[in-house]
Amino acid sequence: MLAHILAVASLLALSAAHDYPEIDQYTSNDCSGDPTSIDIPDDQAKADITLDTTSQSLYLANATWTGFSDYSAEDECAGDSIDVDTGCIDLTQSLTPSGSSILCVRMTPLSE
């Protein structure tokens, strides 16, 4: 019985320690104020996220992120791209190589 309880506790600790990809959108350019969070399925290998047109900054964490200048009718990222760091990204200052704003981001999970 004790072994079973310890096994369950270990599994819960491991799942709580897993860092899931995170993206929050803000209407401010410095990630202040109330965010709009986007849920990314835990088992998602990649995810393309079309940004809200009112977003001025993003908080990105626990994944590799790429910003794109456009997106398709199927909400897949398109156009020219730029790698973006994790943390707070000021969308008014982050431009793709052609000088376009980032309208879509692609998440690729960190390898474990």
N, CA, C and O of each residue as an XYZ file, in Angstrom:
448
protein
N       0.825     -1.191      0.000
C       0.000      0.000      0.000
C       0.874      1.262      0.000
O       0.648      2.186     -0.782
N       1.872      1.284      0.887
C       2.760      2.441      0.952
C       3.512      2.626     -0.362
O       3.706      3.754     -0.813
N       3.934      1.530     -0.972
C       4.640      1.607     -2.258
C       3.738      2.194     -3.330
O       4.196      2.969     -4.170
N       2.465      1.836     -3.310
C       1.507      2.369     -4.282
C       1.330      3.878     -4.093
O       1.308      4.631     -5.067
N       1.207      4.306     -2.861
C       1.051      5.736     -2.567
C       2.292      6.509     -3.012
O       2.178      7.586     -3.596
N       3.466      5.964     -2.737
C       4.702      6.629     -3.153
C       4.821      6.694     -4.673
O       5.306      7.690     -5.211
N       4.389      5.657     -5.363
C       4.440      5.656     -6.828
C       3.526      6.728     -7.399
O       3.913      7.444     -8.323
N       2.326      6.845     -6.863
C       1.386      7.872     -7.325
C       1.939      9.263     -7.023
O       1.852     10.155     -7.866
N       2.500      9.457     -5.847
C       3.078     10.757     -5.486
C       4.226     11.121     -6.415
O       4.373     12.283     -6.793
N       5.038     10.142     -6.787
C       6.150     10.394     -7.711
C       5.641     10.813     -9.076
O       6.181     11.736     -9.687
N       4.603     10.139     -9.560
C       4.029     10.503    -10.860
C       3.458     11.910    -10.830
O       3.639     12.673    -11.779
N       2.776     12.257     -9.761
C       2.226     13.607     -9.648
C       3.334     14.651     -9.613
O       3.199     15.710    -10.226
N       4.399     14.380     -8.925
C       5.523     15.324     -8.862
C       6.164     15.488    -10.226
O       6.529     16.601    -10.606
N       6.307     14.401    -10.968
C       6.892     14.491    -12.311
C       6.008     15.290    -13.247
O       6.507     16.116    -14.012
N       4.698     15.059    -13.200
C       3.813     15.794    -14.105
C       3.756     17.266    -13.730
O       3.630     18.114    -14.614
N       3.844     17.592    -12.454
C       3.833     18.995    -12.030
C       5.117     19.695    -12.425
O       5.112     20.904    -12.661
N       6.212     18.963    -12.502
C       7.503     19.565    -12.828
C       7.688     19.777    -14.324
O       8.585     20.516    -14.729
N       6.867     19.152    -15.150
C       6.999     19.285    -16.600
C       6.652     20.708    -17.012
O       5.609     21.234    -16.624
N       7.510     21.319    -17.786
C       7.272     22.684    -18.245
C       6.591     22.650    -19.603
O       7.217     22.320    -20.610
N       5.320     22.987    -19.630
C       4.562     22.979    -20.871
C       4.778     24.287    -21.622
O       5.014     25.327    -21.006
N       4.699     24.240    -22.959
C       4.808     25.478    -23.736
C       3.753     26.486    -23.272
O       2.631     26.121    -22.923
N       4.139     27.742    -23.278
C       3.242     28.789    -22.797
C       3.296     29.978    -23.742
O       4.367     30.389    -24.189
N       2.120     30.524    -24.038
C       2.047     31.769    -24.796
C       0.912     32.611    -24.219
O      -0.219     32.144    -24.082
N       1.232     33.847    -23.888
C       0.253     34.820    -23.414
C       0.353     36.046    -24.315
O       1.448     36.470    -24.684
N      -0.806     36.614    -24.666
C      -0.842     37.826    -25.488
C      -1.270     39.007    -24.612
O      -2.109     38.867    -23.723
N      -0.677     40.164    -24.883
C      -0.968     41.381    -24.120
C      -1.281     42.531    -25.076
O      -0.774     42.576    -26.197
N      -2.120     43.457    -24.618
C      -2.392     44.653    -25.414
C      -1.361     45.744    -25.152
O      -1.315     46.734    -25.881
N      -0.526     45.576    -24.111
C       0.584     46.502    -23.851
C       1.822     45.981    -24.577
O       1.869     44.811    -24.958
N       2.819     46.832    -24.772
C       4.029     46.370    -25.471
C       5.099     45.836    -24.518
O       6.200     45.504    -24.956
N       4.785     45.747    -23.194
C       5.772     45.270    -22.223
C       5.262     44.111    -21.360
O       5.759     43.888    -20.256
N       4.288     43.391    -21.860
C       3.718     42.222    -21.162
C       3.113     42.589    -19.807
O       3.082     41.760    -18.897
N       2.637     43.818    -19.669
C       1.969     44.201    -18.428
C       0.456     44.147    -18.644
O      -0.029     44.179    -19.776
N      -0.266     44.067    -17.549
C      -1.717     43.981    -17.627
C      -2.185     42.538    -17.654
O      -1.415     41.611    -17.404
N      -3.446     42.372    -17.961
C      -4.045     41.037    -17.982
C      -3.773     40.355    -19.313
O      -4.065     40.912    -20.371
N      -3.211     39.146    -19.263
C      -2.920     38.440    -20.510
C      -4.124     37.672    -21.040
O      -5.052     37.339    -20.303
N      -4.080     37.405    -22.324
C      -4.964     36.431    -22.944
C      -4.098     35.208    -23.173
O      -3.188     35.232    -24.001
N      -4.379     34.133    -22.439
C      -3.573     32.918    -22.548
C      -4.112     32.029    -23.653
O      -5.317     31.977    -23.900
N      -3.206     31.336    -24.305
C      -3.574     30.401    -25.359
C      -3.205     29.004    -24.882
O      -2.064     28.750    -24.498
N      -4.174     28.108    -24.910
C      -3.917     26.727    -24.503
C      -3.322     25.949    -25.662
O      -3.832     25.988    -26.781
N      -2.244     25.245    -25.382
C      -1.593     24.386    -26.364
C      -1.709     22.963    -25.837
O      -1.284     22.687    -24.715
N      -2.281     22.048    -26.631
C      -2.402     20.664    -26.149
C      -1.044     20.104    -25.741
O      -0.038     20.346    -26.408
N      -1.021     19.351    -24.638
C       0.221     18.801    -24.096
C       0.951     17.904    -25.081
O       2.179     17.834    -25.062
N       0.207     17.216    -25.941
C       0.825     16.262    -26.860
C       1.119     16.871    -28.231
O       1.475     16.152    -29.164
N       0.973     18.169    -28.353
C       1.163     18.839    -29.639
C       2.639     18.833    -30.033
O       3.488     19.313    -29.282
N       2.942     18.289    -31.211
C       4.325     18.272    -31.698
C       4.734     19.652    -32.198
O       5.868     20.082    -31.990
N       3.824     20.332    -32.846
C       4.033     21.702    -33.328
C       2.690     22.399    -33.265
O       1.649     21.745    -33.336
N       2.696     23.687    -33.137
C       1.446     24.437    -33.146
C       1.684     25.784    -33.802
O       2.642     26.483    -33.469
N       0.815     26.150    -34.736
C       0.824     27.473    -35.338
C      -0.267     28.284    -34.655
O      -1.411     27.838    -34.562
N       0.082     29.465    -34.180
C      -0.842     30.297    -33.427
C      -0.960     31.651    -34.108
O       0.002     32.417    -34.172
N      -2.154     31.933    -34.615
C      -2.434     33.224    -35.229
C      -2.684     34.224    -34.105
O      -3.481     33.968    -33.202
N      -2.006     35.355    -34.165
C      -2.093     36.339    -33.090
C      -3.317     37.226    -33.239
O      -3.763     37.514    -34.350
N      -3.848     37.649    -32.113
C      -4.932     38.615    -32.076
C      -4.393     39.939    -32.613
O      -3.263     40.318    -32.303
N      -5.180     40.636    -33.404
C      -4.710     41.886    -34.017
C      -4.468     42.992    -32.991
O      -3.804     43.980    -33.304
N      -4.995     42.846    -31.775
C      -4.761     43.864    -30.744
C      -3.514     43.573    -29.914
O      -3.137     44.384    -29.068
N      -2.873     42.439    -30.141
C      -1.683     42.076    -29.360
C      -0.519     43.005    -29.675
O      -0.187     43.233    -30.838
N       0.094     43.537    -28.621
C       1.280     44.380    -28.756
C       2.526     43.684    -28.224
O       3.647     44.077    -28.546
N       2.326     42.634    -27.394
C       3.462     41.858    -26.893
C       3.009     40.436    -26.587
O       1.822     40.150    -26.431
N       4.006     39.560    -26.508
C       3.779     38.147    -26.202
C       4.732     37.724    -25.110
O       5.860     38.212    -25.030
N       4.278     36.817    -24.274
C       5.182     36.140    -23.354
C       5.260     34.701    -23.833
O       4.248     34.002    -23.874
N       6.461     34.253    -24.198
C       6.679     32.914    -24.734
C       7.589     32.141    -23.792
O       8.569     32.687    -23.285
N       7.270     30.872    -23.555
C       8.096     30.061    -22.652
C       8.033     28.587    -23.015
O       7.078     28.111    -23.629
N       9.094     27.875    -22.612
C       9.162     26.418    -22.626
C       8.979     25.778    -23.999
O       8.369     24.715    -24.111
N       9.496     26.411    -25.029
C       9.464     25.862    -26.385
C      10.417     26.679    -27.244
O      10.978     27.678    -26.793
N      10.591     26.247    -28.477
C      11.301     27.032    -29.481
C      10.228     27.748    -30.291
O       9.234     27.138    -30.685
N      10.424     29.037    -30.539
C       9.399     29.850    -31.186
C       9.950     30.499    -32.452
O      11.102     30.931    -32.496
N       9.102     30.559    -33.482
C       9.429     31.231    -34.735
C       8.273     32.155    -35.081
O       7.116     31.739    -35.047
N       8.575     33.409    -35.415
C       7.550     34.370    -35.807
C       7.451     34.459    -37.318
O       8.462     34.383    -38.015
N       6.240     34.620    -37.827
C       5.985     34.694    -39.267
C       5.217     35.962    -39.614
O       4.478     36.507    -38.794
N       5.409     36.419    -40.852
C       4.787     37.658    -41.317
C       3.350     37.477    -41.776
O       2.657     38.468    -42.012
N       2.879     36.238    -41.911
C       1.546     36.003    -42.462
C       1.020     34.658    -41.978
O       1.717     33.914    -41.288
N      -0.216     34.362    -42.347
C      -0.818     33.062    -42.061
C      -1.815     32.743    -43.160
O      -2.336     33.635    -43.830
N      -2.069     31.451    -43.332
C      -2.955     30.984    -44.397
C      -4.407     30.964    -43.920
O      -4.698     31.222    -42.752
N      -5.306     30.651    -44.849
C      -6.721     30.529    -44.512
C      -6.955     29.407    -43.506
O      -7.955     29.406    -42.788
N      -6.028     28.452    -43.460
C      -6.123     27.337    -42.508
C      -5.430     27.664    -41.183
O      -5.208     26.772    -40.364
N      -5.089     28.935    -40.969
C      -4.397     29.402    -39.760
C      -3.032     28.757    -39.566
O      -2.602     28.537    -38.434
N      -2.352     28.456    -40.663
C      -0.971     27.980    -40.594
C      -0.047     29.159    -40.866
O      -0.328     29.985    -41.735
N       1.051     29.237    -40.128
C       1.996     30.334    -40.313
C       2.590     30.293    -41.714
O       2.854     29.221    -42.259
N       2.797     31.475    -42.289
C       3.327     31.586    -43.650
C       4.150     32.871    -43.752
O       4.228     33.653    -42.805
N       4.756     33.069    -44.914
C       5.549     34.275    -45.145
C       6.960     34.124    -44.628
O       7.410     33.017    -44.333
N       7.669     35.261    -44.517
C       9.047     35.166    -44.022
C       9.033     35.028    -42.501
O       8.072     35.402    -41.829
N      10.132     34.479    -41.984
C      10.141     34.121    -40.566
C      11.405     34.602    -39.868
O      12.409     34.935    -40.496
N      11.312     34.623    -38.551
C      12.435     34.994    -37.698
C      12.327     34.190    -36.397
O      11.235     34.024    -35.854
N      13.453     33.700    -35.908
C      13.462     33.026    -34.608
C      13.252     34.073    -33.525
O      13.847     35.150    -33.570
N      12.410     33.756    -32.557
C      12.171     34.682    -31.449
C      12.561     34.004    -30.138
O      12.393     32.796    -29.969
N      13.079     34.801    -29.224
C      13.503     34.296    -27.922
C      12.293     34.048    -27.032
O      11.183     34.488    -27.329
N      12.527     33.338    -25.941
C      11.483     33.205    -24.936
C      11.495     34.460    -24.072
O      12.430     35.259    -24.131
N      10.456     34.624    -23.278
C      10.319     35.818    -22.460
C       9.331     36.773    -23.104
O       8.510     36.366    -23.927
N       9.409     38.042    -22.731
C       8.499     39.056    -23.262
C       9.011     39.568    -24.607
O      10.160     39.993    -24.722
N       8.162     39.523    -25.606
C       8.501     39.975    -26.954
C       7.632     41.187    -27.286
O       6.406     41.080    -27.323
N       8.256     42.326    -27.525
C       7.553     43.543    -27.934
C       7.289     43.440    -29.433
O       8.209     43.572    -30.240
N       6.033     43.206    -29.802
C       5.699     43.020    -31.215
C       5.856     44.297    -32.034
O       5.957     44.236    -33.260
N       5.877     45.457    -31.369
C       6.065     46.703    -32.117
C       7.523     46.874    -32.540
O       7.820     47.679    -33.423
N       8.437     46.119    -31.913
C       9.863     46.206    -32.230
C      10.415     44.943    -32.891
O      11.545     44.949    -33.379
N       9.638     43.870    -32.913
C      10.093     42.593    -33.476
C       9.530     42.436    -34.879
O       8.327     42.255    -35.064
N      10.410     42.507    -35.857
C       9.984     42.438    -37.250
C      10.683     41.283    -37.955
O      11.778     40.875    -37.571
N      10.033     40.764    -38.991
C      10.644     39.725    -39.814
C      11.701     40.376    -40.704
O      11.764     41.603    -40.774
N      12.533     39.584    -41.388
C      13.591     40.165    -42.227
C      13.095     41.166    -43.274
O      13.828     42.084    -43.643
N      11.869     41.002    -43.752
C      11.343     41.944    -44.750
C      10.777     43.211    -44.112
O      10.323     44.112    -44.818
N      10.802     43.285    -42.772
C      10.280     44.456    -42.081
C       8.810     44.342    -41.715
O       8.205     45.317    -41.270
N       8.230     43.164    -41.898
C       6.818     42.945    -41.578
C       6.636     42.621    -40.098
O       7.546     42.122    -39.435
N       5.460     42.913    -39.609
C       5.118     42.557    -38.230
C       4.915     41.054    -38.111
O       4.601     40.380    -39.092
N       5.094     40.540    -36.913
C       4.825     39.128    -36.643
C       3.319     38.965    -36.431
O       2.737     39.572    -35.532
N       2.700     38.139    -37.275
C       1.261     37.904    -37.202
C       0.916     36.493    -36.742
O      -0.234     36.204    -36.409
N       1.916     35.617    -36.727
C       1.695     34.213    -36.393
C       2.979     33.677    -35.771
O       4.073     34.061    -36.185
N       2.859     32.798    -34.788
C       4.035     32.153    -34.212
C       3.870     30.641    -34.269
O       2.771     30.105    -34.129
N       4.996     29.978    -34.477
C       5.020     28.509    -34.491
C       5.788     28.034    -33.267
O       6.901     28.482    -32.992
N       5.164     27.121    -32.545
C       5.763     26.528    -31.363
C       6.284     25.148    -31.716
O       5.569     24.336    -32.304
N       7.540     24.883    -31.354
C       8.118     23.550    -31.442
C       8.592     23.199    -30.041
O       9.404     23.927    -29.471
N       8.099     22.090    -29.465
C       8.492     21.746    -28.094
C       9.999     21.562    -27.960
O      10.677     21.162    -28.906
N      10.502     21.858    -26.783
C      11.907     21.613    -26.486
C      12.122     20.111    -26.436
O      11.269     19.379    -25.935
N      13.246     19.648    -26.946
C      13.525     18.212    -26.869
C      13.858     17.854    -25.435
O      14.501     18.621    -24.718
N      13.414     16.687    -25.031
C      13.616     16.278    -23.637
C      14.758     15.320    -23.525
O      15.077     14.867    -22.426
